[in-house]
Amino acid sequence: MKRVTIYDVAKEAGVSLATVSRVINGLEIVRDETRIKVEEAISKLGYKPNAIAQGLALQKSTTIALVVPEASFGYTGQIINGLIDVAKIYKYNIMLHTMSEGIVDIDDIIDGIIKSRVDGVIIYNDQLLENELAELSKYQFPIVLIGNRMSDGNISSVFVDIEKAVYELALKKMKANPDCKVGVIQDRKNEFTTQEMIRGLKRAYEELGFEGDGYIEIPGEYRRSYDYFKDTIQTLPYNFLTANRDSQAISALNAANECNVSIPDELEVVCLIDSKYNNMVRPRLSSFAIPSYDLGAVAMRVLTKMLNDDEIDDREIELSYLFTPRQTTK
């Protein structure tokens, strides 16, 4: 059976969509005879208003656009859960937009957001750069970024300081052991985080008077991290590897095991994101516990404040992290 829409009601009553929406929202600017026609059409068709229809007259859809990269769904699951739980409390709907590299262009995402008449946007996506953010800002959407530290006008952010996390760990390890040489593995799927990690490691290097920045760039001819590490794990100038994603860290672990490189005696490995696989792999993978659920929940709460013009103490909210040592570090 075809779902009855607000368009059907407007056609049946011979009025505009805006008029139907005003009746649904109980606004008094509609004449009684017109209101009766709309109410009769609603009753005849069995129409049940949804949140978007109820918001048309108020220029408010009670819908939030969430932009996430498809490649990071394993990590963003908890972020989305936190976001949805808070959205339910404040009666907002979530419209998900996914980025697929080489398939969905960011301009298409922006176009979809603008056309969908959302009230605000939450973005977890390092591919959305400043020029795209500026384009979105033209439409006066309140925007909250997850992961990227940025605030300007109608933009707020909720983040964990990845640069500081890598800096503190690298400095501690290299101070405790002069033979320890930390390297950061390139993450092609998240260049923004890679750069944050490199900046943190470079700070530690400079503070200790070391040359270089510890960046491990994976050559373009290697499609998988595992293939690269299988060829280089025995000759890498680093004995402490830091990866963004679990798959990269596990690739290094597997290559080390197959090349008889002892973990953690000869090589230590740390993963930035603490996924469920870190405890499942052997040896168990040391990692940072980043409050993914809280990132989503806080981001949604900040957005509700922006939408209601409530006072916001800080537009750049930093959440804490915790390093969890397991079997891949000494």
C-alpha positions in Angstrom: 0.0 0.0 0.0 1.4 3.4 -1.0 2.4 5.6 1.9 0.3 8.8 2.2 2.5 11.9 2.1 2.1 15.6 2.9 2.0 16.1 -0.9 -1.1 13.9 -1.2 -2.8 15.9 1.5 -2.0 19.2 -0.2 -3.3 17.9 -3.5 -6.5 16.5 -1.9 -7.2 19.8 -0.1 -6.1 22.0 -3.0 -3.7 24.0 -0.9 0.1 24.4 -0.6 2.5 22.3 1.3 3.2 25.2 3.6 -0.5 25.5 4.4 -0.8 21.8 5.3 2.3 22.1 7.5 0.8 25.2 9.3 -2.3 23.2 10.1 -0.3 20.2 11.3 1.7 22.5 13.6 -1.4 24.3 14.9 -0.5 27.7 13.7 -3.3 30.3 13.9 -2.5 32.1 10.6 -4.7 29.6 8.6 -8.3 30.5 7.9 -10.9 28.2 9.5 -12.4 27.1 6.2 -8.9 26.2 4.9 -8.0 24.4 8.1 -11.2 22.3 7.9 -10.4 21.3 4.3 -6.9 20.2 5.3 -8.2 18.3 8.4 -10.8 16.6 6.2 -8.1 15.6 3.7 -5.9 14.2 6.5 -8.8 12.2 7.9 -9.9 10.9 4.5 -6.4 9.8 3.4 -5.3 8.5 6.8 -2.2 10.7 6.8 0.2 10.5 9.8 2.5 13.6 10.0 6.2 12.9 10.3 8.8 15.1 11.9 9.9 16.6 8.6 6.4 17.6 7.7 5.8 19.1 11.1 8.8 21.2 10.8 8.2 22.8 7.4 6.2 25.8 8.6 8.7 26.5 11.3 11.7 26.1 8.8 12.9 23.3 11.1 13.1 19.7 10.1 14.2 18.2 13.5 16.7 16.3 11.3 20.5 16.2 11.7 22.9 15.3 8.9 25.7 13.0 9.9 28.7 12.6 7.6 31.0 9.7 8.1 33.6 7.9 5.9 32.4 4.4 4.9 35.9 3.0 5.4 35.8 3.8 9.1 32.4 2.3 10.0 34.2 -0.2 12.4 35.4 2.7 14.5 32.5 5.1 14.1 29.9 2.6 15.3 30.3 3.7 18.9 30.4 7.4 17.9 27.0 6.9 16.1 25.5 5.1 19.1 26.4 8.0 21.4 25.1 10.5 18.9 21.8 8.6 18.4 21.1 8.2 22.1 21.4 11.9 22.7 19.4 12.7 19.5 16.5 10.5 20.9 16.4 12.5 24.1 16.0 15.8 22.2 13.8 14.2 19.5 16.0 14.7 16.5 16.3 12.3 13.6 19.6 11.4 12.0 20.2 11.4 8.2 23.3 9.5 7.4 25.7 10.5 4.6 28.6 8.2 3.8 31.8 9.0 1.9 33.2 6.4 -0.3 36.6 7.2 -1.8 36.4 7.3 -5.6 32.6 6.7 -5.6 30.8 9.5 -3.7 32.2 13.0 -4.3 32.2 15.5 -1.4 30.3 18.0 -3.6 27.5 15.5 -3.9 27.4 15.1 -0.1 27.1 18.9 0.3 24.4 19.1 -2.3 22.4 16.4 -0.6 22.7 18.1 2.8 21.6 21.4 1.5 18.6 19.9 -0.4 17.5 17.8 2.7 16.7 20.9 4.7 18.5 19.6 7.8 18.8 21.8 10.9 22.4 21.0 11.6 25.4 18.9 10.5 27.8 16.6 12.4 30.9 15.5 10.5 33.4 12.8 11.2 35.4 13.0 8.1 38.9 14.2 7.4 38.2 14.4 3.7 36.0 17.4 4.3 38.5 20.3 4.1 38.3 24.0 4.9 36.9 25.0 1.5 34.0 22.5 1.7 33.3 23.6 5.3 33.2 27.2 4.1 30.7 26.2 1.5 28.4 24.5 4.1 28.8 27.5 6.4 27.2 29.8 3.7 23.9 28.1 4.4 24.0 28.9 8.2 23.9 25.3 9.4 25.3 24.8 12.8 28.2 22.4 12.3 30.0 20.2 14.8 33.2 18.4 13.8 34.2 15.2 15.5 38.0 14.6 15.6 39.1 17.8 13.9 39.9 20.7 16.2 38.2 23.8 14.7 35.8 26.5 15.6 34.6 29.5 13.7 31.2 31.3 13.6 28.7 28.4 13.4 31.3 25.6 13.7 32.2 23.8 16.9 34.3 20.7 17.5 34.7 17.7 19.8 38.0 15.9 19.7 40.8 13.9 21.3 44.3 15.4 21.0 46.0 12.7 19.0 49.1 14.8 18.6 49.5 15.0 22.3 48.8 11.3 22.8 51.6 10.3 20.4 53.9 12.9 21.7 53.6 11.8 25.4 53.9 8.1 24.6 56.9 8.6 22.3 58.7 10.9 24.7 58.1 8.5 27.6 59.4 5.5 25.7 62.5 7.2 24.2 63.4 8.8 27.5 63.2 5.5 29.3 65.2 3.6 26.6 67.8 5.6 24.5 67.8 2.6 22.0 64.0 3.0 21.4 63.2 4.6 18.0 59.5 5.3 17.4 57.9 5.4 14.0 54.4 6.4 12.8 52.9 4.3 10.0 51.2 6.2 7.2 47.4 5.7 7.0 46.2 6.5 3.4 42.6 6.4 4.5 43.0 9.0 7.1 45.7 11.6 6.2 44.5 14.1 8.8 45.1 11.7 11.7 48.4 10.6 10.2 49.6 14.2 10.2 48.5 14.7 13.8 50.5 11.6 14.8 53.6 12.8 12.9 53.4 16.3 14.5 53.3 14.6 17.9 56.2 12.3 17.2 58.2 15.2 15.6 57.8 17.2 18.8 59.2 14.3 20.9 62.1 13.9 18.4 62.9 17.6 18.6 62.7 17.7 22.4 65.2 14.8 22.6 67.5 16.2 19.9 66.8 13.5 17.4 66.8 14.1 13.7 63.9 13.2 11.3 60.2 12.8 12.1 59.7 9.1 12.3 57.3 9.0 9.4 57.0 5.5 7.7 55.5 6.2 4.3 54.2 3.1 2.5 55.3 3.3 -1.2 52.5 3.5 -3.8 53.4 0.1 -5.3 52.2 -1.6 -2.1 48.5 -2.0 -1.9 48.5 -3.6 1.5 50.4 -2.7 4.7 51.2 -6.4 5.2 53.1 -6.7 1.9 55.2 -3.7 2.8 56.1 -4.9 6.3 56.8 -8.5 5.0 59.5 -6.9 2.8 60.9 -4.4 5.3 60.1 -5.5 8.9 63.7 -6.8 9.5 65.4 -3.7 8.1 63.1 -0.9 9.4 65.1 1.8 11.4 62.4 1.7 14.1 61.7 -0.7 16.9 58.5 0.9 18.1 55.7 1.2 15.6 52.6 3.4 16.1 49.6 2.7 13.8 46.3 4.5 13.5 44.1 1.5 12.7 44.1 -2.1 14.0 44.5 -3.6 10.5 47.8 -1.8 10.1 49.1 -2.8 13.5 48.1 -6.4 13.0 49.7 -6.4 9.5 53.0 -5.4 11.2 52.6 -8.0 13.9 51.9 -10.8 11.3 54.9 -9.8 9.2 57.1 -9.7 12.3 55.9 -13.2 13.4 56.5 -14.7 10.0 60.0 -13.1 9.8 61.0 -14.3 13.3 61.1 -10.8 14.7 60.2 -11.1 18.4 57.3 -9.1 19.8 57.8 -7.1 22.0 61.5 -7.8 22.7 62.8 -6.7 19.2 59.7 -4.8 18.0 56.9 -3.0 19.9 53.6 -2.1 18.3 50.9 0.3 19.3 47.5 1.0 17.8 45.8 4.4 18.2 42.3 3.1 18.1 41.3 0.5 20.6 39.0 -1.9 18.7 37.6 -5.3 19.7 40.3 -7.0 17.6 43.1 -5.6 19.8 42.2 -8.1 22.5 41.5 -10.9 20.1 44.9 -10.9 18.2 47.9 -12.7 19.7 49.9 -11.1 21.2 47.2 -8.8 22.4 47.7 -5.3 21.0 48.6 -2.2 23.1 46.4 0.8 22.2 44.8 4.0 23.2 41.4 3.9 24.7 39.6 6.8 23.0 36.0 7.6 24.2 34.2 7.0 20.9 30.7 6.9 22.4 31.3 10.1 24.3 32.6 11.8 21.1 29.2 11.2 19.5 27.1 12.0 22.6 28.9 15.3 23.3 28.9 16.3 19.7 25.1 15.9 19.5 24.6 17.8 22.8 26.7 20.7 21.6 24.7 20.8 18.4 21.4 20.9 20.3 22.7 23.9 22.2 23.7 25.6 19.0 20.3 25.0 17.5 18.6 26.5 20.5 21.0 29.4 20.8 22.0 28.3 24.2 25.2 29.5 25.7 28.2 27.3 24.9 31.2 27.7 27.3 33.7 26.1 24.8 33.4 25.6 21.1 36.4 23.3 21.1 35.8 20.5 23.5 38.7 18.1 24.2 38.0 14.7 25.6 40.7 12.6 27.4 42.3 9.3 26.4 44.0 6.5 28.2 46.9 4.4 27.0 46.3 0.6 27.6 49.5 -1.5 27.5 49.1 -5.1 26.5 51.5 -7.8 25.2 52.9 -5.8 22.2 54.8 -3.3 24.4 57.3 -3.8 27.2 
